[in-house]
Amino acid sequence: ELVPGSHRVRVEKEGYEGSEREVMVKASERAEVSVSLKRMMGGLLIQTEPAGANVYIDGRSVGVSPYEARDLSPGPHRVRIVKQGYDVWEREVVVEAGKKGEIRSQLVKFEVPKPSEPPSGKVTLPKPEKPLKEKWEAPNWNVNDSWVYVNQEGKTWEIKVERIEKELFIANSSLDQSLMGIDRNTLETKVYVTSKGKRPKDTEMGDFLFKFPLELSRKWSKMITAVPTTSHVPSNFLNEYRVVAYEDVTVRAGTFKAFKIELKQDLVSGIYAATGGSKKAHIWYCPEIKKEIKVLYEGDYWGSKAKSFELTSYKVN
């Protein structure tokens, strides 16, 4: 029993901040104390060499290194560090309540393979190589499969599979932190996934798709409509695809066997500034990687968003 008067009460629980207050106790009465404890958070100091890298925690862009994250909930967090011209650094880090952890990351520069010296004298050209299989069906992606790309301007981004639906692969793009719905049959991005549902993706001139099963000499086509921001007049384009080769392709992620697909685009109707008439692009699809590993747009008439790019790293299950 407590004697009547003022008493100081302190409540403590592991993982929470303590709470202390004055309580007045009266004779022959019971005093009730209601306490709401605040969970103790943790912190994380992220430093990189070189500095100036973009920092993502649990898929959300939080700042540029060096960066100190405060008020992180205790437990595991996914940290991703991205800097143009360097490999993506990604780890799972456990944050402890009431403590500040530290990450020191030495980023690794991309290494571009040097072309081999051509042999001297007479050269015998090899016959075109055939794929190990005559046909390749549409790939089966798995949750957490991921691909990191870099474009001709040195900008990097990652595509990572978050979940799989009946007709769509739902993947996250670090380029704009968007969730995309990708058609399982053509690998074409069809929709953006938001908290309010699915929103159709606007068609861009540089968009492309695949027609499985892939095999040498296969052809397919699709009419697309793009609306330029300058004229706001819908323009129709015919995209014609043809599988022209199965060959070794060297990109920053390594050397792979891939189908080389030629894409020819022609303006059919409408107005689109600086279309350059008929345009060409080449796409290399690798069955082993389950995705394109290189895309080369010829000329400057594919629109501002179409930049040639290649694979720098990947993880497929």
C-alpha positions as CSV (number, residue, x, y, z in Angstrom):
1,E,0.0,0.0,0.0
2,L,1.1,3.6,-0.7
3,V,0.7,6.4,1.8
4,P,-1.5,9.2,0.6
5,G,0.3,11.9,-1.3
6,S,2.3,12.4,-4.4
7,H,4.3,9.6,-6.0
8,R,6.5,9.4,-9.1
9,V,5.6,6.4,-11.3
10,R,7.8,5.1,-14.1
11,V,6.8,2.5,-16.7
12,E,9.4,0.7,-18.8
13,K,9.2,-2.0,-21.5
14,E,12.0,-3.4,-23.7
15,G,11.9,-1.8,-27.1
16,Y,9.9,1.2,-25.9
17,E,10.7,4.6,-24.5
18,G,10.1,4.8,-20.7
19,S,7.3,7.0,-19.4
20,E,7.3,8.8,-16.0
21,R,4.7,11.0,-14.3
22,E,3.5,12.3,-10.9
23,V,0.5,10.5,-9.4
24,M,-1.6,11.8,-6.5
25,V,-2.8,9.0,-4.2
26,K,-5.7,9.8,-1.8
27,A,-6.6,7.9,1.3
28,S,-8.9,4.9,0.8
29,E,-9.0,5.4,-2.9
30,R,-7.4,3.6,-5.9
31,A,-5.5,5.7,-8.3
32,E,-5.5,4.5,-12.0
33,V,-2.6,5.4,-14.3
34,S,-3.0,5.0,-18.1
35,V,0.3,5.0,-20.0
36,S,0.9,4.8,-23.8
37,L,4.4,3.8,-24.5
38,K,6.2,5.1,-27.6
39,R,8.0,2.4,-29.6
40,M,11.8,3.0,-29.6
41,M,13.0,3.6,-33.2
42,G,16.5,3.1,-34.8
43,G,18.7,4.9,-37.2
44,L,21.0,4.2,-40.1
45,L,24.0,6.2,-41.4
46,I,24.7,5.4,-45.1
47,Q,28.0,6.5,-46.6
48,T,29.3,5.7,-50.1
49,E,32.5,6.1,-52.0
50,P,32.0,8.0,-54.2
51,A,29.3,10.1,-52.5
52,G,26.3,11.5,-54.3
53,A,24.5,8.2,-54.8
54,N,20.7,7.8,-54.7
55,V,19.5,6.0,-51.6
56,Y,16.4,3.8,-51.5
57,I,15.0,2.2,-48.3
58,D,12.2,-0.4,-48.8
59,G,11.7,0.8,-52.4
60,R,11.3,4.5,-51.5
61,S,13.7,7.2,-52.5
62,V,14.9,8.9,-49.4
63,G,17.9,11.0,-50.4
64,V,21.5,11.2,-51.6
65,S,24.6,9.8,-49.8
66,P,25.9,10.5,-47.3
67,Y,22.5,10.1,-45.7
68,E,21.3,9.5,-42.2
69,A,17.9,7.7,-41.8
70,R,16.1,8.4,-38.5
71,D,13.0,6.9,-36.9
72,L,13.3,3.6,-38.7
73,S,11.2,0.8,-37.2
74,P,13.3,-2.0,-35.7
75,G,13.7,-5.0,-37.9
76,P,14.9,-5.8,-41.5
77,H,14.9,-3.0,-44.2
78,R,16.0,-3.2,-47.8
79,V,18.6,-0.7,-48.8
80,R,19.5,0.0,-52.4
81,I,22.2,2.5,-53.6
82,V,22.2,3.6,-57.2
83,K,24.7,5.9,-59.0
84,Q,25.1,6.4,-62.7
85,G,28.2,4.6,-64.0
86,Y,28.4,2.2,-61.0
87,D,26.9,-1.2,-60.2
88,V,23.7,-1.2,-58.0
89,W,24.4,-2.0,-54.3
90,E,21.6,-3.7,-52.5
91,R,21.4,-5.4,-49.1
92,E,19.0,-6.3,-46.3
93,V,19.9,-4.5,-43.1
94,V,18.6,-5.1,-39.6
95,V,17.9,-2.0,-37.6
96,E,18.0,-2.3,-33.8
97,A,15.7,-0.3,-31.4
98,G,17.5,2.7,-29.9
99,K,20.7,2.2,-32.0
100,K,22.2,3.7,-35.1
101,G,23.7,1.3,-37.6
102,E,26.2,2.3,-40.3
103,I,26.7,1.3,-43.9
104,R,29.9,2.0,-45.7
105,S,29.6,1.1,-49.4
106,Q,32.5,1.1,-51.9
107,L,30.7,1.4,-55.2
108,V,32.1,-0.6,-58.2
109,K,32.4,1.1,-61.6
110,F,31.0,-0.5,-64.7
111,E,33.7,-2.3,-66.7
112,V,33.0,-2.1,-70.5
113,P,34.5,-5.2,-72.2
114,K,37.2,-4.2,-74.7
115,P,36.7,-5.5,-78.3
116,S,39.1,-8.3,-79.3
117,E,41.7,-7.7,-82.0
118,P,40.7,-9.0,-85.4
119,P,42.9,-11.9,-86.6
120,S,45.4,-11.1,-89.4
121,G,45.4,-12.9,-92.7
122,K,42.5,-14.8,-94.3
123,V,39.3,-15.0,-92.2
124,T,36.8,-17.8,-92.5
125,L,33.4,-16.6,-91.5
126,P,31.4,-19.1,-89.4
127,K,28.0,-20.3,-90.5
128,P,25.1,-18.6,-88.7
129,E,24.5,-20.3,-85.4
130,K,21.2,-22.0,-84.7
131,P,19.6,-21.8,-81.2
132,L,19.7,-24.9,-79.1
133,K,16.0,-25.1,-79.4
134,E,14.0,-24.4,-82.5
135,K,11.4,-22.3,-80.6
136,W,11.4,-20.4,-77.3
137,E,8.1,-19.9,-75.5
138,A,7.2,-16.9,-73.4
139,P,9.3,-16.9,-70.2
140,N,8.1,-17.7,-66.7
141,W,9.2,-14.9,-64.4
142,N,9.3,-15.4,-60.6
143,V,8.9,-13.1,-57.7
144,N,12.1,-11.2,-56.9
145,D,13.6,-11.7,-60.4
146,S,15.3,-8.5,-61.3
147,W,17.3,-6.8,-64.1
148,V,19.4,-3.7,-64.0
149,Y,20.0,-1.6,-67.1
150,V,22.0,1.4,-68.2
151,N,21.2,3.7,-71.1
152,Q,23.4,5.6,-73.5
153,E,23.5,8.6,-71.1
154,G,24.7,6.5,-68.2
155,K,21.4,6.4,-66.3
156,T,20.7,3.2,-64.5
157,W,17.4,1.6,-63.3
158,E,16.2,-1.7,-62.0
159,I,13.1,-3.8,-62.9
160,K,12.0,-6.2,-60.1
161,V,9.1,-8.6,-60.1
162,E,6.8,-7.9,-57.1
163,R,4.0,-10.4,-57.7
164,I,2.4,-12.4,-60.5
165,E,-1.2,-12.3,-61.7
166,K,-3.1,-14.4,-64.2
167,E,-2.3,-12.2,-67.2
168,L,0.3,-9.8,-65.8
169,F,3.7,-9.7,-64.2
170,I,3.6,-6.8,-61.6
171,A,7.1,-5.3,-61.5
172,N,8.6,-2.2,-59.8
173,S,10.8,0.2,-61.8
174,S,13.4,2.2,-59.9
175,L,13.4,4.7,-62.8
176,D,10.3,6.4,-61.5
177,Q,9.3,4.2,-58.5
178,S,6.2,3.0,-60.5
179,L,4.5,-0.4,-60.4
180,M,4.0,-1.7,-63.9
181,G,1.7,-4.4,-65.3
182,I,3.6,-6.4,-67.9
183,D,1.8,-8.7,-70.3
184,R,2.9,-12.3,-69.6
185,N,2.6,-13.3,-73.3
186,T,4.4,-10.4,-75.0
187,L,6.4,-8.7,-72.2
188,E,4.8,-5.4,-73.2
189,T,4.1,-2.9,-70.4
190,K,0.3,-2.5,-70.5
191,V,-0.7,-0.7,-67.3
192,Y,0.5,1.2,-64.3
193,V,-0.7,-0.1,-60.9
194,T,-1.8,2.5,-58.4
195,S,-3.7,2.5,-55.1
196,K,-6.8,3.3,-57.1
197,G,-6.4,0.4,-59.5
198,K,-4.8,-0.1,-62.9
199,R,-4.3,2.8,-65.4
200,P,-3.5,2.1,-69.1
201,K,0.0,3.1,-70.1
202,D,0.3,5.7,-72.8
203,T,2.0,4.3,-75.9
204,E,5.5,5.7,-76.7
205,M,7.2,5.5,-80.1
206,G,10.0,3.4,-78.7
207,D,7.8,0.8,-77.1
208,F,8.2,-2.8,-78.3
209,L,6.8,-6.3,-77.7
210,F,7.7,-9.9,-78.4
211,K,5.6,-12.6,-80.3
212,F,6.4,-16.0,-78.7
213,P,7.4,-18.6,-79.5
214,L,10.6,-16.9,-80.9
215,E,12.4,-18.6,-83.7
216,L,14.6,-17.6,-86.6
217,S,12.9,-15.7,-89.4
218,R,9.7,-15.2,-87.4
219,K,7.8,-12.0,-88.3
220,W,5.0,-10.1,-86.6
221,S,3.6,-6.5,-86.6
222,K,1.4,-4.1,-84.6
223,M,-0.2,-0.8,-85.3
224,I,0.4,1.7,-82.5
225,T,-1.0,5.2,-81.8
226,A,1.1,7.9,-80.2
227,V,0.0,11.4,-79.2
228,P,2.8,14.0,-79.3
229,T,2.8,16.7,-76.7
230,T,3.6,19.3,-79.3
231,S,0.6,18.9,-81.6
232,H,-1.7,16.7,-79.6
233,V,-2.7,15.0,-82.8
234,P,-2.8,11.2,-82.7
235,S,-0.4,9.6,-85.1
236,N,-0.5,6.0,-86.3
237,F,2.7,3.9,-86.8
238,L,3.2,0.4,-88.1
239,N,5.8,-1.6,-86.2
240,E,7.1,-4.6,-88.1
241,Y,9.4,-7.1,-86.4
242,R,11.6,-9.8,-87.8
243,V,14.0,-12.3,-86.0
244,V,17.2,-12.0,-88.1
245,A,19.8,-13.9,-86.1
246,Y,20.7,-16.0,-83.1
247,E,24.1,-14.8,-81.9
248,D,26.6,-14.0,-79.1
249,V,26.0,-10.5,-77.6
250,T,28.4,-8.9,-75.1
251,V,26.8,-6.4,-72.7
252,R,28.0,-5.2,-69.3
253,A,26.4,-8.1,-67.6
254,G,28.4,-10.6,-69.7
255,T,28.2,-12.5,-73.0
256,F,25.0,-14.3,-73.9
257,K,23.2,-16.1,-76.7
258,A,20.4,-14.0,-77.9
259,F,17.8,-13.6,-80.7
260,K,18.4,-10.4,-82.7
261,I,15.1,-8.8,-83.6
262,E,14.9,-6.0,-86.2
263,L,12.1,-3.4,-85.6
264,K,11.1,-1.2,-88.5
265,Q,8.6,1.7,-87.8
266,D,6.7,3.6,-90.4
267,L,4.4,6.6,-90.1
268,V,1.0,5.6,-91.5
269,S,-1.2,8.6,-90.7
270,G,-1.3,11.7,-88.5
271,I,1.3,14.2,-87.7
272,Y,4.4,13.5,-85.6
273,A,7.2,16.1,-85.6
274,A,10.7,14.8,-86.7
275,T,9.7,11.3,-87.4
276,G,12.5,10.8,-89.9
277,G,10.3,8.6,-92.1
278,S,11.1,4.9,-91.7
279,K,13.1,4.1,-88.6
280,K,14.9,1.0,-87.3
281,A,15.8,-0.4,-84.0
282,H,17.4,-3.7,-82.9
283,I,16.4,-5.7,-79.8
284,W,18.3,-8.7,-78.4
285,Y,16.2,-11.1,-76.4
286,C,18.0,-13.7,-74.3
287,P,16.1,-16.9,-73.3
288,E,18.5,-17.5,-70.4
289,I,17.9,-14.0,-69.0
290,K,14.2,-14.2,-69.8
291,K,14.3,-10.6,-71.1
292,E,15.9,-8.2,-73.6
293,I,19.6,-7.6,-72.8
294,K,20.2,-4.9,-75.3
295,V,18.2,-2.4,-77.4
296,L,19.7,-0.1,-80.0
297,Y,17.6,2.7,-81.5
298,E,19.0,4.0,-84.8
299,G,18.7,7.8,-85.4
300,D,17.2,10.5,-83.3
301,Y,13.6,10.1,-84.3
302,W,12.3,7.8,-81.7
303,G,11.2,10.4,-79.2
304,S,12.9,11.8,-76.1
305,K,12.2,8.7,-73.9
306,A,13.7,6.2,-76.3
307,K,17.4,5.7,-75.4
308,S,19.5,2.8,-76.4
309,F,20.3,0.6,-73.3
310,E,21.8,-2.7,-72.2
311,L,21.8,-5.1,-69.2
312,T,24.4,-4.5,-66.4
313,S,23.3,-7.2,-63.9
314,Y,20.4,-9.6,-63.2
315,K,19.0,-12.1,-60.9
316,V,16.6,-14.8,-62.1
317,N,15.3,-17.9,-60.4
